Amino acid sequence: MGAVVDGRESLLHAGQSVTIPAGVIHTFWNAAGPAPANATGTATPPTSLELLPPLVVNCTLSPGAVATEAFFENLAGVSNLYGGMDRINPLQLILLFVHYKVRRGGGGRAGLS
């Protein structure tokens, strides 16, 4: 999987990770060619919201999967609108998840169908 975090590009292989500080511009893409790339991300709430558990998102980056890209573009836009991921109205998140058919999996994880 390819990633650009704060202007620095990197290529991640199975088992590798990247840390994205809050508010830093970033993007990911499937650098594996025609095969889908699976990714897991964990968003940890700021210490002011320490009672909230981390949000774990599992997704598959498939070449040409417009819905996956559109979901993350809209999530970033809503985050920007509300001033950060931790400030998004939960009802807005529910609408976004329903629209893009994000489903809750086992272990409290969410995934794109």
Long-range contacts (C-beta under 8 A, 24 or more apart in sequence): 1-28, 1-29, 1-30, 1-31, 1-32, 1-37, 1-39, 1-61, 2-28, 2-29, 2-30, 2-31, 3-27, 3-28, 3-29, 22-46, 22-84, 22-85, 23-84, 28-61, 29-61, 30-61, 30-62, 30-63, 33-63, 34-63, 36-60, 36-61, 36-62, 36-63, 37-61, 37-62, 40-109, 43-85, 45-86, 46-86, 48-86, 49-86, 53-108, 55-110, 56-107, 56-108, 56-109, 56-110, 57-109, 57-110, 57-111, 58-105, 58-109, 58-110, 58-111, 59-111, 59-112, 60-111, 60-112, 67-100, 67-101, 67-112, 68-112, 70-100, 71-96, 71-100, 71-102, 71-112, 74-100
